[in-house]
């Protein structure tokens, strides 16, 4: 999928404003909206900024026409005239003296092929190219600092914790667009694994949340709490509300908002025009929008549901809410105030079809509708009192030891005591017969079709850049976070996230490599395991110059990923909830740009958090 001409023109205007220092706050918000969830727009942004950096550096020593000639030779700039017209919709004179034609991106190569082909040595000397790259990186970092870290991290690092977002933003300004944070997760499965949020993650204004299943609690900086029930689609529209397009949520506002009388409105008056979350006028009320209505807090706890056919239901537990149709203007049909114990239904057109008092449980409902039940409080998750070390398992242990400096050959599945530093091509899936806790290993190759991920036959067709070649073995590398020779990103991760303070070592994997653990075999090997709760690890590229995609699958379904990981990306925190029936856990490092050189990545401290039987319980069972 390529960007339309209109979209490219809009992006060019915004990116050029960023690069020349004339960007306004409104333009910054528009650029953020364009880039946040669109991979094609993100690639367009990278290419455009790279061109500006190249032009800025080369103009120091060469005339403008020489620069354009060299950029064309490298394939970065299209020809004036037809290409100009394709992008901007206008022709530019080819012989205007003393005028540099606008930079036009060549649309012909795909984004990923552009990266692998664009850096070849053409008309430039090799040393000149190296110098240009260094200068471009410095310029890009200088320009990128003008956008808050929350803006940039939303699409460069797919999932980071709150401490990373705050610690790297350079001060309070880094949280300027964050209006809430994640305060609870229960068995969450995300519709898009790349958009997963870990506990304590800051949530910026405009962030869309698509939950396939599970429960997610968000606490706004104002104190309001929202519990989302999957499947659910919700967008944090403002510091005081959001847009629910599908699913169920419960909102609790601790501090009472302004009442209807405080606003000078009658009790049956529609208040949507006074509480639009997108209004430029400061909004004192917490509001949930749906496709056909608004539900406005008047000091309360309430639940809202939007069905697939756009029908709405609202239930008030405490206080009052104002329910207003965005489709109907008449107050009797389009809005009213509900009090504690009341429930209302709205049809797909926004008309209120029923209002009733909810009867206590055990009694026959006295109304024509049965009120929808909502989750009002997150269940207390079981606390892990043990963990299984996956590094120990890869090295030949049972997960309770500390084995290191060993690995598995991704081609044959055999145990190896050597990292085997060489490029090799391999088969897509190979069982690991010598280790019952590891189901198999593989070298993904997307050109051969869907990639098989486990012995049950689960396959995935989204590893689009895997090339079927790898370098070295799947290796358990010991690391000490306090040692000066350990990767700096590991030391930073340990400092920021206490969950990794006790871990040492990383699973070092080169693109393209994958490994699958047998969770059921791990449970059987440890009868004192009551439940495996989650997989967690910190992951990052280990080698300068590489680009990789990181994936975590459960039973063949993608549950987490971090795409386009580079040396300047922040460590990504994988935190994947596990259900009792989950069988296979798969970790994959695959290529991003068609070139697997330097594509080393590490899963630091990969563990399974588990609930274990106490020693007293085990001793009683033995008796």
C-alpha positions in Angstrom: 0.0 0.0 0.0 1.4 3.4 -1.0 0.6 6.8 0.1 -1.8 8.9 -2.0 -0.5 12.0 -3.8 -2.6 14.2 -1.5 -1.2 12.4 1.6 2.4 12.8 0.4 1.9 16.5 -0.3 0.5 17.0 3.2 3.4 15.1 4.8 6.0 17.0 2.7 4.6 20.3 4.0 4.7 19.2 7.6 8.2 17.5 7.5 9.7 20.5 5.7 8.3 22.8 8.4 9.9 20.6 11.0 13.3 20.5 9.3 13.5 24.3 8.7 12.5 25.1 12.2 9.2 26.8 11.3 6.8 24.1 12.7 3.9 25.4 14.8 2.3 23.4 17.7 -0.7 22.8 15.5 1.5 21.4 12.7 3.3 19.2 15.3 0.0 17.7 16.3 -0.9 17.0 12.7 2.4 15.3 12.0 2.0 13.2 15.1 -1.5 12.1 13.9 -0.2 11.2 10.5 2.7 9.1 11.8 1.3 7.4 14.9 -0.2 4.2 13.4 0.9 4.3 9.8 4.0 2.4 8.8 4.1 3.8 5.3 3.9 7.4 6.6 6.7 6.6 9.0 8.9 5.4 6.2 8.1 8.5 4.2 9.1 10.6 7.2 12.5 8.8 7.5 13.3 9.2 3.9 12.3 12.8 3.8 14.3 13.7 6.9 17.3 11.8 5.5 17.1 13.9 2.3 17.0 17.1 4.2 20.1 16.0 6.3 22.0 15.0 3.2 21.2 18.3 1.4 22.0 20.4 4.5 25.5 18.8 4.9 26.4 18.7 1.2 25.4 22.4 0.6 28.3 23.4 2.9 30.8 22.4 0.2 29.0 22.1 -3.1 26.6 24.2 -5.1 22.9 23.4 -5.0 22.9 22.1 -8.6 25.8 19.7 -7.8 23.9 18.4 -4.8 20.8 17.7 -6.7 22.7 15.9 -9.4 24.4 13.7 -6.9 21.2 12.9 -5.1 19.6 11.9 -8.4 22.5 9.6 -9.1 21.9 7.9 -5.7 18.2 7.4 -6.5 17.0 9.7 -3.7 15.5 12.4 -6.0 13.2 12.0 -8.9 13.4 14.0 -12.1 11.7 17.4 -12.2 8.6 17.8 -14.3 6.6 14.5 -14.2 7.8 13.4 -10.8 7.2 16.9 -9.5 3.7 16.9 -10.9 3.0 13.5 -9.3 4.0 14.7 -5.8 2.9 18.4 -5.8 0.6 18.5 -8.7 2.5 21.3 -10.5 5.3 21.7 -13.0 8.6 23.5 -12.1 10.7 25.2 -14.7 13.8 23.2 -15.4 16.1 26.1 -16.2 15.3 28.7 -13.5 18.7 30.2 -12.8 19.9 30.3 -9.2 16.9 28.4 -7.9 17.1 24.9 -6.3 14.1 22.8 -7.4 12.2 21.2 -4.5 13.4 17.8 -3.4 11.2 15.1 -4.8 11.1 11.6 -3.3 11.4 8.8 -5.9 8.3 6.6 -5.3 9.5 3.6 -7.3 11.4 1.6 -4.8 9.6 0.1 -1.8 10.5 1.5 1.6 12.5 -1.5 2.7 14.3 -2.0 -0.7 15.2 1.7 -0.5 17.1 1.2 2.6 19.1 -1.7 1.4 19.8 -0.1 -2.0 20.1 3.5 -1.2 23.4 3.4 0.7 25.5 1.8 -2.0 28.6 3.6 -3.2 27.7 5.3 -6.4 28.9 8.7 -7.5 30.3 9.4 -4.0 33.6 8.2 -2.7 33.3 5.8 0.2 34.7 8.1 2.8 32.3 10.9 1.7 29.4 8.5 2.2 30.5 7.6 5.7 30.9 11.2 6.6 27.5 12.1 5.2 25.8 9.3 7.2 27.4 10.5 10.4 26.3 14.1 9.8 22.8 13.1 8.8 22.4 11.1 12.1 23.5 14.1 14.1 21.1 16.4 12.2 18.2 14.0 12.5 18.7 13.7 16.3 18.8 17.5 16.5 15.6 18.0 14.6 13.9 15.1 16.4 14.5 16.7 19.7 12.0 19.4 18.7 9.2 16.8 19.0 8.5 15.4 22.4 9.7 11.9 23.1 6.2 10.7 23.6 5.5 11.7 19.9 8.6 10.0 18.6 8.4 6.9 20.8 4.8 6.2 19.9 6.0 4.7 16.6 9.8 4.2 16.9 9.6 2.0 20.0 6.4 0.1 19.9 6.2 -0.6 23.6 8.1 1.1 26.4 7.4 1.6 30.1 6.6 4.8 31.8 10.0 5.2 33.3 11.6 5.0 29.9 9.3 7.6 28.4 9.9 10.0 31.3 13.6 9.3 31.8 14.5 9.9 28.1 12.3 12.9 27.4 14.7 15.4 28.9 12.4 16.8 31.5 8.8 17.5 32.2 8.1 18.6 28.6 8.5 15.0 27.5 5.2 14.1 29.2 3.3 17.2 27.8 1.0 15.0 25.7 0.6 12.1 28.2 -2.7 12.4 30.0 -3.1 9.1 31.7 -1.2 5.9 32.6 -1.9 2.2 32.7 -2.7 1.0 36.3 -4.0 -2.5 35.7 -3.7 -5.4 33.3 -5.5 -8.7 33.5 -5.0 -11.4 30.8 -4.8 -8.7 28.1 -4.5 -9.8 24.4 -4.0 -6.9 22.0 -5.7 -6.7 18.6 -2.3 -5.3 17.3 0.6 -6.7 19.3 2.8 -3.7 18.3 0.4 -1.4 20.2 0.6 -3.2 23.5 1.0 -1.2 26.7 2.9 -2.5 29.7 1.9 -1.7 33.3 2.7 2.0 34.3 3.0 3.0 30.7 2.1 6.7 30.0 -0.8 7.1 27.6 -0.6 10.1 25.3 -3.6 12.1 24.1 -4.8 10.6 20.8 -3.7 7.1 21.6 -6.0 4.4 20.3 -6.4 1.2 22.3 -7.7 -2.0 20.6 -8.1 -4.8 23.1 -8.9 -8.3 21.8 -9.6 -9.7 25.3 -8.8 -9.2 28.9 -9.2 -6.1 31.2 -7.2 -2.9 31.1 -7.4 -0.1 33.6 -6.3 3.5 32.7 -6.0 6.2 35.3 -6.2 9.8 33.9 -4.0 12.5 35.5 -7.3 14.1 36.7 -8.0 11.0 38.8 -10.7 9.4 36.7 -10.3 5.7 36.2 -11.5 3.7 33.1 -11.7 -0.1 32.9 -11.9 -1.5 29.4 -13.3 -5.0 28.7 -12.0 -6.7 25.6 -13.0 -6.9 22.8 -12.9 -3.1 22.9 -11.8 -0.1 20.9 -11.2 3.1 22.8 -9.3 6.3 22.0 -7.9 8.7 24.7 -9.2 11.9 23.1 -8.5 14.4 25.8 -7.3 14.8 29.5 -11.0 14.4 30.4 -12.5 11.7 28.2 -12.3 9.4 25.2 -14.1 7.8 22.3 -15.6 4.3 22.7 -16.3 2.8 19.3 -16.9 -0.8 20.4 -17.1 -2.7 23.6 -17.6 -2.0 27.2 -16.0 0.3 29.7 -16.6 1.4 33.3 -15.6 4.9 34.4 -15.2 6.2 38.0 -14.6 9.8 38.6 -13.5 10.4 42.2 -13.9 14.2 42.2 -17.4 15.3 41.4 -17.7 17.3 38.2 -19.9 20.4 37.8 -23.6 19.6 38.1 -26.3 20.4 35.6 -27.4 23.4 37.7 -23.8 24.6 37.9 -23.8 24.8 34.1 -27.2 26.7 34.1 -29.0 23.8 32.3 -32.3 22.1 33.0 -32.2 18.5 34.3 -33.3 17.1 30.9 -31.1 19.3 28.8 -28.6 17.8 26.3 -25.1 18.8 27.3 -23.1 17.4 24.4 -22.3 20.9 23.1 -20.8 21.8 26.5 -18.7 18.7 26.9 -17.1 17.9 23.6 -13.7 16.3 24.4 -12.3 17.9 21.2 -13.5 21.4 22.0 -10.8 24.1 22.4 -12.7 25.4 25.4 -11.5 23.7 28.6 -14.0 21.0 29.6 -14.7 20.6 33.3 -16.6 17.3 32.8 -15.4 13.8 32.1 -17.0 12.6 28.9 -17.2 9.3 27.0 -18.2 9.7 23.4 -19.7 6.9 21.3 -20.5 6.9 17.5 -24.1 8.2 18.4 -24.0 9.7 21.9 -22.1 11.3 24.7 -22.1 10.2 28.3 -21.0 13.0 30.6 -20.0 12.6 34.2 -21.8 14.7 36.9 -19.9 13.1 39.8 -20.4 9.4 39.3 -19.5 5.8 38.4 -21.0 4.5 35.2 -20.7 1.9 32.5 -21.1 2.3 28.7 -21.4 -0.4 26.0 -21.3 0.0 22.3 -22.4 -3.1 20.3 -21.3 -4.0 16.7 -24.6 -2.6 15.4 -23.9 0.8 17.1 -26.5 0.3 19.9 -25.6 1.9 23.2 -26.4 1.0 26.8 -25.6 3.1 29.8 -25.8 2.1 33.5 -25.2 4.4 36.5 -23.9 2.9 39.7 -23.2 6.1 41.6 -24.0 9.8 41.1 -25.5 11.0 37.8 -24.6 11.1 34.1 -26.0 13.2 31.3 -26.8 11.0 28.2 -27.1 13.0 25.0 -27.5 11.9 21.4 -25.2 13.4 18.8 -27.7 12.5 16.1 -31.0 13.8 17.6 -31.5 17.4 18.8 -34.9 16.9 20.6 -34.3 16.5 24.4 -37.0 13.9 24.9 -35.4 11.5 22.4 -31.9 12.7 22.4 -30.8 13.2 25.9 -31.5 13.1 29.7 -30.0 12.8 33.1 -29.7 9.3 34.7 -29.3 8.8 38.4 -27.8 6.0 40.5 -29.6 2.7 39.9 -30.9 3.7 36.4 -30.1 2.2 33.0 -30.8 3.4 29.5 -30.7 2.0 26.0 -30.1 4.0 22.7 -30.7 2.6 19.3 -28.3 2.9 16.3 -29.7 6.2 15.4 -29.0 7.7 18.9 -32.6 7.7 20.1 -33.2 6.7 23.7 -35.4 3.7 23.6 -35.7 2.7 27.2 -34.9 4.1 30.7 -35.4 1.8 33.7 -34.6 1.4 37.3 -32.4 -1.6 37.8 -33.9 -4.0 40.3 -31.7 -5.6 42.9 -30.3 -9.1 42.1 -32.7 -11.9 43.0 -35.8 -9.9 42.2 -37.9 -9.9 39.1 -37.0 -6.9 36.9 -39.7 -4.4 36.9 -38.8 -2.9 33.6 -38.7 -4.0 30.0 -34.9 -4.2 29.8 -32.3 -6.2 31.7 -29.4 -3.9 32.6 -25.9 -4.7 31.3 -23.3 -5.9 33.8 -20.0 -4.1 33.9 -16.6 -4.9 35.6 -16.3 -2.3 38.3 -13.0 -3.4 39.8 -10.1 -5.4 38.5 -9.7 -8.8 40.1 -6.6 -9.1 42.1 -4.1 -11.0 39.9 -2.3 -13.9 41.4 1.2 -12.9 42.6 4.1 -14.8 41.2 6.3 -16.4 43.8 8.6 -18.2 41.4 10.0 -18.0 37.9 11.4 -20.3 35.2 14.6 -19.1 33.6 14.4 -19.7 29.9 18.1 -19.1 29.5 18.8 -22.1 31.7 16.4 -24.2 29.6 18.1 -23.2 26.3 21.5 -24.1 27.9 20.2 -27.6 28.8 18.7 -27.0 32.3 15.2 -27.3 33.7 14.6 -23.6 34.2 15.5 -23.4 37.9 19.3 -23.3 37.4 21.7 -20.7 36.0 23.3 -22.5 33.0 25.0 -20.2 30.5 27.5 -20.2 27.6 25.6 -22.8 25.6 23.1 -22.8 22.8 21.1 -24.6 20.1 22.0 -24.9 16.4 19.0 -23.3 14.6 19.7 -25.4 11.5 19.9 -28.9 13.1 18.3 -28.4 16.5 21.4 -29.9 18.1 23.0 -28.6 21.3 26.2 -26.6 20.7 29.0 -25.2 22.8 30.0 -22.9 20.0 28.4 -19.7 18.6 29.4 -20.8 15.1 30.1 -17.4 13.6 29.1 -17.9 10.0 26.2 -17.3 7.6 24.0 -20.3 6.8 20.7 -21.2 5.3 18.3 -23.5 7.0 15.0 -25.4 7.1 12.0 -23.6 8.5 11.3 -25.9 11.5 13.5 -28.4 13.3 12.4 -30.4 16.4 14.8 -30.3 19.4 14.9 -34.0 20.4 17.5 -33.7 23.2 15.6 -31.1 25.2 12.0 -31.9 26.0 11.3 -28.3 27.2 12.2 -26.8 23.8 9.8 -27.8 21.1 11.9 -26.7 18.1 14.0 -24.1 16.3 13.7 -22.6 12.8 15.1 -20.2 10.3 12.1 -18.2 8.9 11.9 -17.6 5.2 8.8 -15.7 4.1 9.4 -16.3 0.4 8.6 -20.0 1.0 5.1 -19.1 2.3 3.7 -19.0 5.9 6.4 -19.7 8.5 5.8 -22.7 10.7 6.2 -21.8 14.4 5.7 -25.1 16.4 5.2 -28.8 16.1 1.4 -28.4 16.2 1.6 -26.8 12.8 0.7 -23.2 13.7 2.0 -20.9 11.0 2.3 -17.1 10.5 2.4 -15.2 7.2 3.5 -11.8 8.6 7.3 -12.2 8.8 7.6 -10.4 5.4 11.3 -9.6 5.5 12.7 -12.9 6.6 15.2 -14.3 4.1 15.9 -17.9 5.4 19.5 -17.2 6.4 21.1 -16.7 9.8 24.4 -16.1 11.4 25.6 -18.2 14.4 23.6 -20.2 16.9 20.9 -19.3 19.4 23.2 -18.6 22.3 22.9 -18.0 26.0 25.2 -15.1 26.9 26.0 -14.2 30.5 25.7 -10.5 31.3 26.2 -8.6 34.5 24.3 -5.3 34.6 27.0 -3.8 36.9 29.9 -4.7 34.6 31.3 -2.0 32.4 31.6 -4.4 29.4 27.9 -5.2 29.4 25.7 -3.5 26.8 24.7 0.0 28.1 21.0 -0.7 27.3 21.0 -3.6 29.7 22.4 -1.4 32.5 19.8 1.3 31.8 17.0 -1.3 31.7 18.0 -2.7 35.1 18.2 0.8 36.6 14.7 1.8 35.3 12.8 -1.4 35.8 13.0 -3.3 39.1 11.5 -6.4 37.4 14.9 -7.0 35.8 17.1 -6.3 38.7 17.6 -10.0 39.5 18.2 -11.2 36.0 21.6 -11.8 34.4 22.1 -13.0 30.9 20.5 -12.7 27.5 19.3 -15.0 24.7 21.4 -13.8 21.8 19.7 -14.5 18.4 20.6 -13.4 14.9 18.2 -12.7 12.2 16.6 -14.9 11.0 16.2 -17.3 13.9 13.3 -18.5 16.0 12.9 -20.8 19.0 9.7 -22.4 20.5 9.3 -23.5 24.1 6.8 -26.2 25.2 4.9 -24.7 28.1 3.0 -27.9 28.8 6.2 -29.8 29.1 7.6 -27.2 31.4 4.5 -27.5 33.6 4.9 -31.3 33.7 8.6 -31.0 34.6 7.6 -28.9 37.6 4.6 -30.3 39.4 4.7 -27.6 42.0 3.8 -25.0 39.3 0.2 -23.9 40.0 0.1 -21.5 37.0 2.4 -19.9 34.5 1.4 -16.2 34.6 3.4 -14.4 32.0 6.5 -14.2 29.8 8.6 -11.1 30.2 11.9 -9.9 28.9 13.7 -6.8 27.7 14.8 -6.9 24.1 17.0 -4.8 21.8 19.4 -4.8 18.9 22.9 -5.7 20.2 25.0 -4.6 17.2 25.6 -1.3 15.5 24.3 -1.0 12.0 21.6 -3.7 12.1 17.8 -3.5 11.8 15.6 -6.3 13.1 12.0 -7.1 14.0 11.3 -8.9 17.3 8.2 -11.1 17.8 6.6 -13.2 20.6 3.9 -15.7 19.7 1.7 -17.9 21.8 0.2 -20.9 20.0 1.0 -19.3 16.6 -0.7 -16.0 17.4 1.3 -12.8 17.6 1.1 -11.5 21.2 3.9 -8.9 21.1 6.3 -7.4 18.6 8.7 -4.5 18.2 9.4 -3.6 14.6 12.3 -1.8 13.0 14.6 -2.1 16.0 17.9 -0.2 15.4 20.8 0.9 17.5 19.1 4.1 18.5 15.8 2.4 19.5 15.0 2.1 23.2 14.8 -1.3 24.8 11.4 -2.8 24.2 9.7 -4.5 27.2 7.9 -7.7 26.3 5.2 -8.6 28.9 2.8 -11.3 27.6 0.1 -12.8 29.8 -0.3 -16.6 29.6 -3.5 -18.6 30.0 -3.7 -22.0 31.6 -4.3 -23.7 28.3 -1.4 -22.0 26.4 0.9 -24.6 24.9 3.7 -23.0 22.8 5.8 -19.8 23.4 7.8 -18.7 20.3 10.5 -16.0 20.2 11.6 -14.7 16.8 14.3 -12.3 15.6 13.9 -11.6 11.9 15.2 -9.2 9.4 13.6 -5.8 8.6 15.4 -4.5 5.5 16.5 -7.4 3.4 20.0 -7.4 4.8 20.8 -9.6 7.8 24.3 -8.1 8.4 24.8 -7.0 12.0 21.3 -8.2 12.9 22.2 -9.4 16.4 19.5 -9.0 19.0 19.1 -10.0 22.6 16.2 -11.0 24.9 17.6 -9.9 28.3 16.4 -11.9 31.3 13.7 -13.9 29.6 11.6 -15.6 32.3 8.2 -17.2 32.9 6.6 -15.8 36.1 4.8 -18.5 37.9 2.7 -19.3 40.9 4.3 -22.1 42.8 3.0 -24.3 45.6 4.6 -23.5 48.9 7.0 -25.9 50.4 4.5 -26.7 53.1 1.8 -27.6 50.5 4.3 -29.9 48.7 5.4 -31.7 51.9 1.7 -32.3 52.8 1.0 -33.8 49.4 4.0 -36.2 49.7 2.7 -37.4 53.1 
